[in-house]
Structure formats: structure tokens, C-alpha cells
């Protein structure tokens, strides 16, 4: 159904089936269907669906990185969303790799007026992830150049202690 873009080029969806089928697969995934249910609904093999979803995600990341720069925000709210992978923190066994499994946080920045999400990072709630998130956010906000009018940015959070 899909094949990867040539090495060294931006990830993009190269669909070897009808475009309508590719769009149908993405539609089902975006609407919250699992890969198995999408496979049943579209008669497309699960591995192809998985690969197409990965390629589409990389394309979305490229789009975010190329278009979400020099943004002119006045007030950005930053917060975290708690989620988990495979099992919750309390069910982890001693010695189990808790970096990829267990509680995870999605650090999110959202513009208060436009409801735009310029930046997000997924990972454990550590100072390293928080710093990575703030560096990514700062890279997307427009900084005043010499001679330009200074734009004052206000960043709000819930004050959750690290």
C-alpha cells in the first residue's frame, strides 16, 4: 500500500494503491479506530496500515517543524497530560525498564487565543524532558530583531512542582 520515501529525502506518503484507499485508512486512524479495526474496514493489511501511519506521522512532524516557526504569540499556557504505556507506574515490576513503559507525560504548549499547539514533547516527567520542551517552544516563538517592536510573551502554567 505504501512504500518509504527515498533515503535522505523528507518523509512523505507514497501510496501504491488508490488515493481514496490511503485517505480512507488515514481517516479511520484519525477518528480513533485501531489498526485491527481499520484493517477490517478497509481490507488493507495491518502492516501496510502501520507503515502508512508512521510515514504520515513523520510528514506531519516535518510540516510542524517547517511551518510552526516565528509564531507571534501573546499568551501561551503550558501544561502536562498524564498518560501511560502498557501499564501504570504502580504495576511496574522491580528491574523493569520504566523509561519506555509506565507513566508518561505529554508536555503541551497552547496559545490562549488561537488555541494553536505550537509545541509538545512526550516522555517521563524529568528536568531533561521539561528543558527539551521549553527549548523547542522557544525555537518556535518569534523573537524581536533589533529595531523591531518588542513582543511581550506571557507563559502561564499550573505551578506543579517538579
N, C-alpha and C positions, 0 to 999 in steps of 0.2 A: 504494500500500500504506500509506504513512504520509504525514502532512502535518504541517508545523510547528505548534507551539502559537501562539496569537495573540501578536503582538508585545507586549513588556513583561511577559509572564507567565513563570512558571517553565517551563523546557523539560520537556515531558512527552510520552510516546508517545501519539499519536493514531492509532490503526490503523483504516484504512478497509477492511481485509479481516478475515476471521475471526480472532479472538484466537488460536486454535490455530496459524494460519499465522504470526502475529507471534512467538509463543513458539517455534515451530519454527525460524524464522530466527535468533532470538537464541541458541537452544540450539546450533545449528550453529556460529555465530561464537564463542561462548564455549568450545566444545570444540576450537577451533583450526582450523576449516575456513576456507578463503579465501572471498572474496566470489564468485569464479567457481564454486567447488565448491558453495557454498550456493545459488547461482542454479540450478545443475543439479539439486540435490537437492530444492529446494522449488518450482521453476518460478516464482520471483518474479524480476522484473527486477533486474539488478545495481545500477542507480541507486537503486531503492527500498530495496534491502538496505543500501547505503552510507548513505543518508539515515536509515534506521531506526537504524543503528548509531551515527551521530552524535547523534541525539536521545536514544537510550538512554544514551550516554556522558555527555551533559550532565545528564540526570536523575540518573545515578549521582554525578556531581560535586556536584550540588545536595544530594543525600542525604548525602554525605560532609560537606559544609560545614554542614548543619543538625544532624546527629546526632553528629558526632565533635567535640564541644566539652566543655570542663570534664571531661576524662578524668583519672582518678586512677591514674597510673602510678607504679611504684616504680623500675623499671629499663628504660630504653629503649636499644636498640642502634641506632646509625646507621651506615649503610654506603652504598656506591655500587655500582651494577651497570653494567658497560660493555656498550654495545650500539652499533650503527651504523645509519645511514640511507643507503640506496642503495649506499654503498661505504665501505670503511675509510679511515682517515686517510692511509695511505701511498699510496693510489690517487688522491687529490685532485690535480688539475692546478693549476699556479700561476694565481692570479686567480679560481679557482672559489669561489663563495660557500660557505664552510665553516661558516657559522652553522647552516644547516638540513640540511647534508649531512655525512656523515662520522661520526666517533666522537661518541657522545652518552652521557651518564651519567644513570642514574636514581638520585637520592638517596632513600634509603628509611629510615624510622624504624620499628622493630618492638618492641613490648612483649615483654620476655623471657618472662614467664609466660603471658600470654594469647595470644601470637602474633598480636596485632592490629597492623595497619599504620595508624597514625593520620595519617601524612603521607608524601607523596612528591612529588618535583619532577623533571621531565625537562629536560635541557639540557646545554650544554657544561660542562666542569669548570672553572668560573671562580669567583672570590670572590663575584660577584654572585649566581650560582645558589645557592651554598652559603649565603649570607646569606638569600636568599629562603626556602630550605628551613628554616633554623633559626627564622626569624620565623614561618613557617607552623606549624611544630611547637610553638613556644612559645604560639601562639594557641589550640592545642587542649588543652594541659595545664592542669589546674585549679590555680589559684593560691590560696593560703590567704588568706582575708579576715581583717581584724582580729578577734581573739578566737577564731578557729578554730585547730584543731590544725595545726601546720606539717607538711606532707608533704614529705619529702626525696626528691628525684628524682635518680637516678644515670643519667648518659648515658655510654654506652661506645661507643668506635669503634676502628678498627684502627690509628689513628695514621698514616694515609697522608699524606705531605707534599703540600701544595697546590702 
